[in-house]
Amino acid sequence: MPLFNLEIITPIRELKIDKVVYLRCPGLDGSFGVMRNHREGIFALSLGEIKVTRNGKDEYFATGGGFAEIIDDSVKILVESLEKSNEINLDRANRSLRRAEKRRVEKEFGLNEARVEASIARALNRLKISKR
């Protein structure tokens, strides 16, 4: 089975995953999949789920968006945040959601609506992916 290498880079860590069979990323226009010999390019990523298939198993990650670069038989993903599904802190995600919802209702001074909605979307994404 044809395989490729994946590198995911965040501001605080680098994750190298070898022998990837399939990668699914949340693109701006919807999810897209990557397999070996994929067309080269740079793709913008949105908030969502990254799925990595290797060794017959799927791994899931929550991300807040970024970019994916596909070159030859490797993919580099640059993202602001990344959390593996089984490493998501549920208490923290729930607190973030409650705090953002409270700010939405109270229209807290100094926070614009788009920022509050983005906070809610990030928290909901993390909670959804934590169940994978």
ROLUM-321883 format. One line per field, with one value per residue (C-alpha): residue number from 0; x, z, y. Coordinates in Angstrom, 1 decimal. Last residue first. Layout:
<sites>
num: c(NUM|...)
xx: c(X|...)
zz: c(Z|...)
yy: c(Y|...)
</sites>
This chain:
<sites>
num: c(131|130|129|128|127|126|125|124|123|122|121|120|119|118|117|116|115|114|113|112|111|110|109|108|107|106|105|104|103|102|101|100|99|98|97|96|95|94|93|92|91|90|89|88|87|86|85|84|83|82|81|80|79|78|77|76|75|74|73|72|71|70|69|68|67|66|65|64|63|62|61|60|59|58|57|56|55|54|53|52|51|50|49|48|47|46|45|44|43|42|41|40|39|38|37|36|35|34|33|32|31|30|29|28|27|26|25|24|23|22|21|20|19|18|17|16|15|14|13|12|11|10|9|8|7|6|5|4|3|2|1|0)
xx: c(-13.8|-15.8|-13.2|-13.8|-17.2|-16.1|-13.1|-15.4|-17.9|-15.2|-13.8|-17.2|-18.1|-14.8|-15.4|-18.9|-17.4|-14.8|-17.4|-19.6|-17.0|-15.6|-14.9|-17.9|-19.6|-22.7|-24.3|-25.8|-22.7|-20.3|-22.2|-22.0|-18.3|-17.7|-19.9|-18.0|-14.6|-15.6|-16.8|-13.5|-11.5|-13.5|-13.2|-9.4|-8.7|-6.0|-8.1|-9.1|-5.6|-5.3|-3.9|-3.7|-2.3|-1.8|0.9|0.4|3.2|2.4|4.9|5.2|6.0|4.9|1.5|1.4|-1.5|-2.5|-4.1|-7.3|-8.5|-7.7|-9.1|-7.3|-8.5|-6.5|-7.7|-6.2|-5.1|-1.4|-2.1|-5.2|-5.0|-8.2|-8.0|-11.2|-12.5|-11.7|-10.6|-7.6|-6.1|-4.5|-1.0|-0.3|1.0|-1.5|-1.8|0.8|0.1|-3.3|-4.9|-8.6|-10.5|-13.1|-15.1|-14.6|-12.2|-10.6|-11.0|-8.4|-8.5|-5.3|-4.9|-2.2|0.3|3.6|5.2|3.7|5.9|4.4|6.0|5.1|4.4|3.6|2.1|3.6|2.1|4.4|3.0|4.9|3.5|2.4|1.5|0.0)
zz: c(18.4|21.3|21.8|18.2|19.1|22.2|20.4|17.6|20.0|21.8|18.6|17.3|20.5|20.4|16.8|17.7|20.4|18.1|15.4|17.9|18.9|22.4|24.0|26.3|27.0|24.9|27.9|25.9|23.6|26.5|28.5|25.5|25.2|28.9|28.8|25.7|27.2|30.4|28.4|26.5|29.7|31.4|28.4|28.1|24.7|24.7|23.3|20.2|19.5|19.9|17.3|17.4|15.2|12.3|9.7|8.0|6.0|3.6|2.0|-1.0|-3.5|-2.1|-0.4|1.8|4.2|5.8|9.0|10.8|14.4|14.7|16.4|15.8|14.9|14.6|12.4|12.5|9.9|10.5|9.3|8.8|9.8|10.3|10.8|12.2|12.0|11.9|8.4|6.3|3.3|0.7|-0.8|-3.8|-5.2|-6.7|-4.6|-5.3|-2.0|-0.5|0.5|1.3|1.2|3.6|2.6|0.8|3.4|3.8|6.8|6.3|5.6|5.4|4.1|4.1|6.4|6.9|9.1|11.5|12.7|15.2|15.9|19.0|20.5|17.5|15.7|13.0|11.6|9.6|7.5|5.5|2.7|2.0|-1.0|0.0)
yy: c(10.1|11.7|14.4|15.5|16.9|18.7|20.3|21.5|22.9|24.8|26.2|27.2|29.0|30.9|31.9|33.1|35.3|36.7|37.4|39.2|41.7|41.7|45.1|45.1|41.8|41.2|39.5|36.7|36.2|36.6|33.9|31.6|32.2|31.4|28.3|27.0|27.7|26.0|23.0|22.8|23.1|20.4|18.2|18.4|17.1|14.4|11.5|13.5|14.7|18.5|21.0|24.8|27.5|25.2|24.5|21.1|19.6|16.7|14.3|12.1|14.8|18.2|18.8|21.9|22.2|25.6|26.9|26.1|25.8|22.1|19.1|15.9|12.3|9.1|6.2|2.7|0.2|1.0|4.5|6.7|10.4|12.5|16.2|17.7|21.2|24.9|25.8|24.8|26.7|24.5|24.6|22.5|19.2|16.7|13.6|10.9|9.2|9.9|13.1|13.8|17.0|18.5|21.5|24.8|26.2|22.8|20.5|17.8|14.1|12.1|8.6|5.9|7.5|5.7|8.3|10.9|13.7|16.1|19.5|21.5|24.9|27.3|24.3|22.1|18.9|16.7|13.9|11.2|9.1|5.5|3.4|0.0)
</sites>
